[in-house]
Amino acid sequence: MNVSDVFKNNEKWIENKLSIDKDYFTDLAKGQNPEFLYIGCSDSRVTAEDLMGIQPGQAFIHRNIANLVNNVDLSVMTVLNYAVRHLSVNHIVVCGHYNCGGVKAAMQPADLGILNPWLRNIRDVYRIHKDELNAIDNEGKRYDRLVELNVQEQCINLLKTAAVQQAISERGLTVHGWVFDMHTGKLIDLKIDFDKILKDIKEIYNLY
């Protein structure tokens, strides 16, 4: 695709929106009140708006390699606090995806340079769940399971934060762990019992 095509597509998009609602952009400019904070992977094949079927203004979005929630990453922590404490989102979604290059790279015993400290977070997930993962003989299924466990651990990292604990206590904020299967296009809810997890971890991570 040429860069010029992007601007042509933009003009067509504007025309389409205005043909449906002449006040679309006027209303869009008034502010945002998203229902969701979506934390996903930077992979170009996984776009939040498309797979969720939502429109601009409905989700506050943060994306990074392998959808990590790293407590020393100021980018994700800033997004999290703004979404929870200022935009008052009601749902936080961590969405991973099968065939994730970041997760696959973390499974390889290789020096990947500047990626090493980032991927170590995923390798830590493998270490925590080593017994379960090593019991899976099929490498592809082991890879898929690490994708799921990585989503779970990032959700747990959310539950460790004061902003999320406060929002859960005061207004019933909900955390969700999803995986996108690009082979089928389906979103899969991992149905993680976050109430139990929060109860278990608050002995140590009780901040609110």
C-alpha positions as CSV (number, residue, x, y, z in Angstrom):
1,M,0.0,0.0,0.0
2,N,1.3,3.5,-0.9
3,V,1.1,6.2,1.7
4,S,-1.1,8.2,-0.6
5,D,-3.7,5.4,-0.4
6,V,-3.9,5.9,3.3
7,F,-5.2,9.5,2.8
8,K,-7.6,8.4,0.1
9,N,-8.9,5.7,2.5
10,N,-9.2,8.4,5.2
11,E,-11.4,10.6,2.9
12,K,-13.6,7.6,2.1
13,W,-13.9,6.8,5.9
14,I,-14.9,10.4,6.6
15,E,-17.6,10.3,3.9
16,N,-19.0,7.0,5.1
17,K,-19.2,8.2,8.7
18,L,-20.9,11.5,7.8
19,S,-23.4,9.7,5.5
20,I,-24.6,7.8,8.5
21,D,-24.4,10.6,11.1
22,K,-23.7,14.2,10.1
23,D,-22.6,15.0,13.6
24,Y,-20.3,12.0,14.0
25,F,-17.1,14.0,14.3
26,T,-18.6,16.8,16.3
27,D,-19.8,14.3,18.9
28,L,-16.4,12.4,18.8
29,A,-14.6,15.7,19.6
30,K,-16.6,16.3,22.7
31,G,-14.7,13.8,24.8
32,Q,-14.4,10.1,25.6
33,N,-16.2,7.8,27.9
34,P,-14.9,4.3,27.1
35,E,-16.3,1.2,28.8
36,F,-13.1,-0.8,28.3
37,L,-9.4,-0.6,28.8
38,Y,-7.9,-3.0,26.3
39,I,-4.3,-4.2,26.8
40,G,-3.2,-6.2,23.8
41,C,-0.3,-7.2,21.7
42,S,1.3,-5.0,19.1
43,D,1.0,-7.7,16.5
44,S,-0.3,-6.1,13.3
45,R,-2.8,-8.9,12.8
46,V,-4.6,-8.2,16.1
47,T,-6.6,-5.0,16.1
48,A,-8.9,-4.4,19.1
49,E,-11.7,-2.4,17.3
50,D,-12.1,-5.1,14.6
51,L,-12.1,-8.2,16.7
52,M,-14.3,-6.6,19.4
53,G,-16.6,-5.0,16.8
54,I,-16.4,-1.6,18.5
55,Q,-16.2,2.0,17.4
56,P,-13.8,4.9,18.3
57,G,-14.5,6.1,21.8
58,Q,-15.6,2.7,23.2
59,A,-12.2,1.4,24.3
60,F,-9.0,3.0,25.7
61,I,-6.2,0.9,24.2
62,H,-2.6,0.0,25.1
63,R,-0.6,-2.4,23.0
64,N,2.9,-3.8,23.5
65,I,4.9,-6.9,22.6
66,A,3.0,-9.9,24.1
67,N,0.5,-7.8,26.0
68,L,2.6,-7.4,29.2
69,V,1.5,-5.5,32.3
70,N,4.9,-4.8,33.8
71,N,4.9,-2.7,36.9
72,V,8.1,-0.8,36.0
73,D,6.8,0.0,32.5
74,L,5.7,3.6,32.8
75,S,3.7,3.5,29.6
76,V,1.4,0.7,30.6
77,M,1.1,2.0,34.2
78,T,0.3,5.5,33.1
79,V,-2.4,4.1,30.7
80,L,-3.8,1.9,33.4
81,N,-4.1,4.7,36.0
82,Y,-5.6,7.2,33.6
83,A,-8.1,4.7,32.3
84,V,-9.1,3.5,35.8
85,R,-8.9,6.7,37.9
86,H,-9.8,9.4,35.3
87,L,-11.9,7.7,32.6
88,S,-13.5,5.3,35.1
89,V,-13.6,2.3,32.7
90,N,-15.7,-0.6,34.0
91,H,-13.8,-3.4,32.3
92,I,-10.1,-4.1,31.8
93,V,-9.2,-6.7,29.2
94,V,-5.9,-8.4,28.7
95,C,-6.0,-10.0,25.3
96,G,-3.3,-12.3,24.1
97,H,-3.3,-14.3,20.9
98,Y,-2.2,-17.6,19.6
99,N,0.8,-17.5,17.3
100,C,2.3,-14.7,19.4
101,G,5.9,-14.0,18.3
102,G,6.9,-12.5,21.6
103,V,5.7,-15.6,23.5
104,K,7.4,-17.9,21.0
105,A,10.7,-16.0,21.2
106,A,10.6,-16.3,25.0
107,M,10.4,-20.1,24.6
108,Q,13.7,-20.2,22.7
109,P,17.1,-20.4,24.6
110,A,18.7,-17.6,22.7
111,D,20.2,-14.2,23.3
112,L,17.9,-11.7,21.7
113,G,19.7,-8.5,22.7
114,I,17.5,-5.6,23.7
115,L,14.5,-7.9,23.8
116,N,16.0,-10.0,26.6
117,P,14.7,-7.9,29.6
118,W,11.2,-7.6,28.0
119,L,10.9,-11.3,27.2
120,R,12.2,-12.3,30.7
121,N,8.7,-11.4,32.0
122,I,7.3,-14.2,29.8
123,R,10.1,-16.6,30.8
124,D,9.1,-15.9,34.4
125,V,5.6,-17.0,33.5
126,Y,7.1,-20.2,32.1
127,R,9.1,-20.7,35.3
128,I,6.0,-20.2,37.6
129,H,4.1,-22.8,35.5
130,K,7.0,-25.0,34.5
131,D,5.5,-28.3,35.7
132,E,2.3,-27.8,33.8
133,L,4.0,-26.7,30.6
134,N,6.7,-29.3,30.6
135,A,4.0,-32.0,31.0
136,I,2.6,-31.0,27.6
137,D,4.5,-33.1,25.0
138,N,3.1,-31.3,21.9
139,E,5.2,-28.1,21.4
140,G,2.3,-26.3,19.6
141,K,-0.1,-27.0,22.5
142,R,2.6,-26.0,25.0
143,Y,3.1,-22.7,23.1
144,D,-0.7,-22.1,23.1
145,R,-0.9,-22.8,26.8
146,L,1.9,-20.4,27.6
147,V,0.0,-17.7,25.7
148,E,-3.0,-18.4,28.0
149,L,-0.9,-18.5,31.1
150,N,0.8,-15.2,30.1
151,V,-2.6,-13.5,29.8
152,Q,-3.5,-14.9,33.3
153,E,-0.3,-13.6,34.9
154,Q,-0.7,-10.1,33.3
155,C,-4.2,-10.0,34.7
156,I,-2.8,-10.9,38.1
157,N,-0.3,-8.1,37.7
158,L,-3.3,-5.8,37.2
159,L,-4.8,-7.0,40.5
160,K,-1.6,-6.2,42.3
161,T,-2.1,-2.4,41.6
162,A,-3.7,0.0,44.0
163,A,-5.8,1.6,41.2
164,V,-7.4,-1.6,40.2
165,Q,-8.0,-2.8,43.8
166,Q,-9.7,0.5,44.7
167,A,-11.9,0.4,41.6
168,I,-12.9,-3.2,42.2
169,S,-13.8,-2.3,45.8
170,E,-15.6,1.0,45.2
171,R,-17.4,0.4,41.8
172,G,-17.1,-3.2,40.8
173,L,-14.5,-2.9,38.1
174,T,-14.1,-6.2,36.3
175,V,-10.9,-7.8,34.9
176,H,-11.0,-10.2,31.9
177,G,-8.5,-12.5,30.3
178,W,-9.1,-13.2,26.7
179,V,-7.2,-14.9,23.8
180,F,-7.7,-14.2,20.1
181,D,-7.5,-17.3,17.8
182,M,-6.4,-15.9,14.4
183,H,-7.1,-19.3,12.8
184,T,-10.8,-18.9,13.5
185,G,-11.2,-15.2,14.3
186,K,-12.8,-16.2,17.7
187,L,-12.3,-14.4,21.0
188,I,-11.9,-16.9,23.8
189,D,-12.7,-16.0,27.4
190,L,-10.3,-17.8,29.6
191,K,-12.9,-17.6,32.5
192,I,-10.2,-16.9,35.1
193,D,-11.5,-16.8,38.7
194,F,-10.2,-13.3,39.5
195,D,-12.2,-13.0,42.8
196,K,-10.3,-16.0,44.2
197,I,-7.0,-14.8,42.8
198,L,-7.5,-11.4,44.3
199,K,-8.4,-12.9,47.7
200,D,-5.3,-15.1,47.6
201,I,-2.8,-12.4,46.6
202,K,-4.1,-9.6,48.9
203,E,-2.3,-11.1,51.9
204,I,0.8,-9.8,50.2
205,Y,-0.3,-7.2,47.7
206,N,-3.1,-5.5,49.7
207,L,-2.7,-1.8,48.7
208,Y,-6.2,-0.6,49.2
